[in-house]
Amino acid sequence: MCKVLTSQSPLHFRKASRSMRIAGHSTTVRLEEAFWQVLDEMALREGLSTSRLISVLYEEALERHGAAPNFASLLRTVCLLYRGMIPPEG
């Protein structure tokens, strides 16, 4: 097999929850540590806190799609897009 899992630290797969305010509501977002690392990196690059970055992404999702029913999945996809792991649409 490809040995992708055996070459990684188990810490990347550990889920972690972070509490924050999104659109004026207190909520908790639960993601794997690997995704939190990417979101922290994105926030630092943008000069924002991670909570603020996530709020901005939520606002963008609402603006574009009118809803964000599975926000954790949206955040995971954003991380993949940020890292260039999903090709841009043509």
C-alpha positions as CSV (number, residue, x, y, z in Angstrom):
1,M,0.0,0.0,0.0
2,C,1.0,3.6,-0.1
3,K,2.1,3.9,3.6
4,V,0.7,7.5,3.9
5,L,-0.7,6.9,7.3
6,T,2.3,5.1,8.7
7,S,4.6,8.0,7.8
8,Q,2.6,10.6,9.7
9,S,2.4,11.5,13.4
10,P,-0.9,10.3,15.0
11,L,-1.2,13.9,16.3
12,H,-2.2,15.1,12.9
13,F,-5.3,13.0,13.0
14,R,-6.3,13.9,16.6
15,K,-9.5,16.0,16.7
16,A,-9.5,19.2,18.5
17,S,-12.3,21.7,19.3
18,R,-12.0,25.4,19.4
19,S,-14.7,27.8,20.7
20,M,-15.3,31.0,18.8
21,R,-17.9,33.5,17.8
22,I,-19.2,33.3,14.2
23,A,-21.8,35.7,13.0
24,G,-22.4,36.8,16.5
25,H,-23.1,33.3,17.8
26,S,-20.8,31.3,20.1
27,T,-20.0,28.0,18.6
28,T,-17.4,25.2,18.6
29,V,-15.6,24.0,15.6
30,R,-14.1,20.5,15.7
31,L,-11.4,19.6,13.2
32,E,-8.3,17.4,13.0
33,E,-5.1,19.0,14.2
34,A,-3.6,19.0,10.7
35,F,-6.4,21.3,9.5
36,W,-6.0,23.6,12.5
37,Q,-2.4,24.0,11.6
38,V,-3.3,25.0,8.1
39,L,-5.9,27.5,9.3
40,D,-3.5,29.0,11.8
41,E,-1.0,29.4,9.0
42,M,-3.6,31.0,6.7
43,A,-4.6,33.4,9.5
44,L,-1.1,34.4,10.2
45,R,-0.5,35.1,6.6
46,E,-3.6,37.2,6.4
47,G,-2.8,39.1,9.6
48,L,-5.9,37.8,11.4
49,S,-6.7,35.6,14.3
50,T,-7.8,32.1,13.4
51,S,-11.2,32.9,14.8
52,R,-11.5,36.0,12.6
53,L,-10.3,34.1,9.5
54,I,-13.0,31.4,10.2
55,S,-15.6,34.1,10.6
56,V,-14.6,35.7,7.2
57,L,-14.8,32.2,5.5
58,Y,-18.2,31.7,7.0
59,E,-19.4,35.1,5.7
60,E,-18.0,34.3,2.3
61,A,-19.8,30.9,2.3
62,L,-23.1,32.7,3.1
63,E,-22.5,35.3,0.5
64,R,-21.7,32.8,-2.2
65,H,-24.0,29.9,-1.3
66,G,-26.6,31.3,1.0
67,A,-25.7,28.7,3.7
68,A,-22.9,26.7,5.2
69,P,-24.6,23.5,6.3
70,N,-21.5,21.4,6.8
71,F,-19.0,24.1,7.8
72,A,-16.3,21.8,9.1
73,S,-16.2,20.1,5.7
74,L,-16.0,23.5,4.0
75,L,-13.0,24.4,6.3
76,R,-11.3,21.1,5.4
77,T,-11.8,21.9,1.7
78,V,-10.5,25.4,2.1
79,C,-7.3,24.0,3.7
80,L,-6.8,21.7,0.7
81,L,-7.4,24.5,-1.7
82,Y,-4.9,26.7,0.2
83,R,-2.3,24.1,0.0
84,G,-2.9,23.6,-3.7
85,M,-4.1,20.1,-3.4
86,I,-7.2,20.7,-5.4
87,P,-6.7,22.2,-8.9
88,P,-8.5,25.4,-9.7
89,E,-11.6,25.2,-11.8
90,G,-11.0,25.9,-15.4
